[in-house]
Amino acid sequence: MKRQLRKPQVPSRENQRNSKSQALFLGASRLKFLWSLGFGAWSFFILVSACHGTSSDTLFHNGTQAYHTGDYLHAAKAFRESATLHPASGSLQNLGNAEWQRGRPGAAILAWEQALWLDPFNEPARMDLRYARKTAQIEAPELAWYEVVSAWLPANWWAWIAGISFWLSIGLVMLPGIFRRRKAAWHQATAAFGLMIFLLSVPAHAGVYTRSRIGFILQKDTPLRLTPTLEAQATIRLAAGEPARWERVRGNYLLVRTSRAIGWVQRDELGLICARNEKL
């Protein structure tokens, strides 16, 4: 007997509608899940940031109270912890004031320099630096012209300026052709201006990088060694707060260059102006 082949069943309109409804329902469910996941991650980030901000503000308040009562040791500790949780120019400036009152000019100068790294418009910190260097007879670090330019604005601002100006120029050059629009004169003028700003920000980026290698001696009479060993001969003694640039790392020692000589110091004897370079 021959088997009769069944004709393929054509799905009815009702089945098609049900399939479309199920697909739409699954798509909406996925979107809802992704939205909930994103909202949860954002809420968690806001909660963690708020907790850090609250603890940082509490430490700053405790440091201020300790400073006014003359307890400079606990004030410096509170300001340092506050700046670690939430780096801020004000916290670092107050940390420098507390360290100066403790008789630690090296740590004070480092804190004020870090405050200016975050906020070059902090005039009180700049005035404190001038007073401290004049009192301790310590010179400021020698900066190249592009390093001076990089100190005009906060370090992170140069990255934003370069990124915005670059992509603005690219967008004004490419988008009119993509959307089949005629390029107007203001398109070309704005693109040229953005490219000019980008090129002018390149030396500032180089200055930010080279300035991040500047550090300051933390303890007075720090020996500058000929070799990276504890028993090495000391060529000169460095004063607390004296600037130096690190060039190489070998174990627990840094090869630094000062205005007077070049040699090796231990890691904990030099504080770097940029916090990200603390862990070399």
SULHUBEL-V186849 format. One record per backbone hydrogen bond with DSSP energy under -1.0 kcal/mol. NH is the residue of the N-H (numbers start at 1). CO is the residue of the C=O. If there is no record, write none. Layout:
BEGIN
NH&CO, NH&CO
END
This chain:
BEGIN
16&12, 17&13, 18&14, 19&15, 20&16, 21&17, 22&18, 23&19, 24&20, 25&21, 26&22, 27&23, 28&24, 29&25, 30&26, 31&27, 32&28, 33&29, 34&30, 35&31, 36&32, 37&33, 38&34, 39&35, 40&36, 41&37, 42&38, 43&39, 44&40, 45&41, 46&42, 47&43, 48&44, 49&45, 50&46, 51&47, 52&48, 53&49, 54&50, 55&51, 56&52, 57&53, 58&54, 59&55, 60&56, 61&57, 62&58, 63&59, 64&60, 65&61, 66&62, 67&63, 68&64, 69&65, 70&67, 71&66, 72&70, 75&71, 76&72, 77&73, 78&74, 79&75, 80&76, 81&77, 82&78, 83&79, 84&80, 85&81, 86&82, 92&88, 93&89, 94&90, 95&91, 96&92, 97&93, 98&94, 99&95, 100&96, 101&97, 102&98, 103&100, 104&99, 108&104, 109&105, 110&106, 111&107, 112&108, 113&109, 114&110, 115&111, 116&112, 117&113, 118&114, 119&115, 122&119, 123&121, 126&122, 127&123, 128&124, 129&125, 130&126, 131&127, 132&128, 133&129, 134&130, 135&131, 136&132, 138&133, 148&144, 149&145, 150&146, 151&147, 152&149, 160&156, 161&157, 162&158, 163&159, 164&160, 165&161, 166&162, 167&163, 168&164, 169&165, 170&166, 171&167, 172&168, 173&169, 174&170, 175&171, 178&174, 179&175, 181&176, 188&184, 189&185, 190&186, 191&187, 192&188, 193&189, 194&190, 195&191, 196&192, 197&193, 198&194, 199&195, 200&196, 201&197, 205&201, 206&202, 207&203, 208&204, 209&205, 210&206, 211&207, 212&208, 213&210, 214&211, 215&244, 216&271, 217&242, 218&269, 222&238, 224&236, 225&264, 226&233, 229&227, 235&224, 238&222, 241&217, 242&239, 244&215, 245&257, 246&213, 247&255, 248&255, 250&253, 253&250, 254&265, 255&248, 256&263, 257&245, 258&261, 263&256, 264&225, 265&254, 267&252, 269&266, 270&267, 271&216, 273&214, 277&274, 278&275
END
